[in-house]
Amino acid sequence: GPNAGTQSSTVAPAAGGLNRYNTGWAKDPALASSGSSLYVAWSELSSPFSTLDNAWPHLYVSQYSGGSWAPLGTSFTSISSDIFEAHAPSLAIVNGVPWISYYQSANTGQTAQVYGSSWDGVSTWNGGAVGLDGSGSPLYQGQSQITAVGAVPYVALLEVDKSVDPQRTLAYVRAWNGTAWSLKGTALNQNTSAGDTALSVSIASDGVNPVVAWSEYLHSANPV
């Protein structure tokens, strides 16, 4: 048969696909809606073997309105950073404004942290790291979810603490106070000793307060 390494190819996106690159790989889609507007965020790598910064997983957001999709930001640098890789976005509409949370890490060795940003309505997502929660070192953050509690964005997140053995993963909540992400209370885990692990976290609003659910297990114990 033909040698696949020498045959020319004509790559085309799947019908209805939203990828920024015809040969890109996308993952981690997240949806949010407000009235007649629908938003989707995802993480995407550009073309295989690319030597550019877009070869790393970066975040993209598009808005559906009036029968078509429009990008919110002209490139990945509207949200995530150069020489970083970004994963697991979560979207929410807060007081009519799209907000996103995600985690990203520099390929030069920086620990992964959760970030929160809001769309400025023109070209840029404004925000930054929500902050590390624990007192140990090193700390690595991962999955997060963002929601609106009234007109305030709240983020629930998971943080791995490698200062203890075995390591533990704790769940936390932060809220945007207008200038920074403030920590709400302490770790949510029922047990915060070494080896305790929160596997996943979800946050919603009852209209007044944030409500958080998470899964958790301790070594030699059943999930709770």
C-alpha positions, 0 to 999 in steps of 0.5 A, a space after each residue: 500500500 501507499 507509504 503514509 509518511 509520503 502521501 499528501 493530505 487534505 485535512 478538513 475540520 469536522 462539520 460543525 467543529 469549533 476548533 481554531 486549527 484544522 488539525 488541532 486536538 481539542 478537549 475539556 469542553 465547558 458550556 454556559 448560557 445567558 438568555 439567548 447567548 451560549 458560550 463554550 470553552 475548551 483546551 486545544 493543541 494546534 497542528 501536530 509537530 508545530 514548533 510554535 507556542 500554540 503547540 501546547 494546550 491553550 484555552 479558547 472561548 466562543 459565543 453562539 448568538 444569532 445563528 453563528 459562533 464568534 471567538 471571544 479573543 483573537 488568540 490563545 493569549 487572550 486567556 492563557 499564557 505563552 509557554 504555558 499549558 492550560 487545562 480543564 476550563 469551567 465557565 459561568 455567567 456572572 451578572 451578565 459577564 462571562 467568567 472562566 476558571 482553569 489551571 495552567 502550568 509553565 513548561 519551565 517547571 512552575 507548579 500548576 495553579 488555578 486562574 480566574 478571568 472575566 471577558 472585557 467585552 472587547 478582546 481580552 480576558 482579565 484576571 490571574 491566579 486565584 492563589 495557593 491555599 495551603 501552607 505546605 510546599 510544594 502545592 499544585 492546583 488542578 480541577 476547578 469549577 466557577 459559578 455565580 452567587 448573586 453578582 459574585 463569582 466563586 471558584 471551587 478547586 482542588 489543591 495537592 499538598 506534597 509537603 506530607 507523606 502520603 500527599 493529600 488533596 484538599 478542596 477549597 473555595 474562593 470568591 472574587 471581592 472586586 480586586 482579588 480572590 479571597 479564601 472562604 473558610 478552610 479546606 472542605 475535606 472531612 479529614 485533612 490528614 496525610 493521605 486524604 484525597 478529594 478527587 473531584 469538586 462541584 459548586 453551585 448557588 442556592 441563590 444566596 450562598 455557594 453550595 459545594 459537593 466533592 468526593 473524598 477518600 482516605 487511605 484504607 477507607 471508603 469514599 465519602 
